[in-house]
Amino acid sequence: MKFNISRINFFKLLKFGTVGGISVLIDFSLTWLLHNGLGLNGLISSSLGFLFSSICNFLLNNYWTFGAVNGEGTKRFIRFVCICAIGLLLNTATVYVLTHWGGLGLYFSKLIAVIVVFNWSFLASSLFAFKPSDAIRS
């Protein structure tokens, strides 16, 4: 696959960022509820928050950011799950390293992980999960 930066337009980046912001709110809220409200382990809470927000993220990005394509939902979702699996590894590793080795708090570590995963996720989503050939031409 040839990388072409012109295919990644600024408007899609703004939409992706908005969806990401919504996902971060869901992720942090669920992490807080599970960790502080129910007393679950921080890494487990963080992972469950990430997974649930990823489902919301896919739905919003599939229909709003990149435009749904009839018959492509399953293919897109499978590709998105692959990206999320790598994102989950990046998220969990970042939170673990920063909390256990860096001495940072759970939520500050999670904020840094969000920045790391956002960059990975936008690039991979644009080029793989919601590749331009799938998009509805307007």
Residue pairs with C-beta under 8 A, 6 or more apart in sequence:
1 127
3 127
7 126
7 132
8 122
8 123
8 126
8 127
12 65
12 66
12 126
13 122
15 61
15 64
15 65
16 61
16 65
16 122
16 125
16 126
17 118
19 57
19 60
19 61
19 64
19 65
20 57
20 114
20 118
20 121
20 122
22 56
22 57
22 60
23 53
23 54
23 56
23 57
23 60
24 53
24 114
26 49
26 52
26 53
26 56
27 49
27 50
27 52
27 53
27 110
27 114
28 49
28 107
28 110
29 49
30 45
30 48
30 49
30 52
30 53
31 45
31 46
31 48
31 49
31 50
31 106
31 107
31 110
32 45
32 107
34 40
34 44
34 45
34 48
34 49
35 41
35 42
35 45
35 46
35 106
40 48
42 95
42 99
42 106
43 92
43 95
43 96
46 91
46 92
46 95
46 106
46 110
47 88
47 91
47 92
50 87
50 88
50 91
50 92
51 84
51 88
54 80
54 84
54 87
54 88
58 76
58 77
58 80
58 84
61 80
61 125
61 130
62 68
62 73
62 76
62 77
62 80
62 130
65 130
66 125
66 130
66 134
66 135
67 135
67 136
67 138
68 136
69 76
69 134
69 135
69 136
72 134
75 134
76 129
76 130
76 134
79 128
79 129
80 125
80 129
80 130
82 128
82 129
83 120
83 121
83 124
83 125
83 128
83 129
84 121
86 120
86 124
87 117
87 120
87 121
90 113
90 116
90 117
90 120
91 110
91 113
91 114
91 116
91 117
94 109
94 112
94 113
94 116
94 117
95 106
95 109
95 110
95 113
98 104
98 108
98 109
98 112
98 113
99 105
99 106
99 109
102 109
104 112
126 132
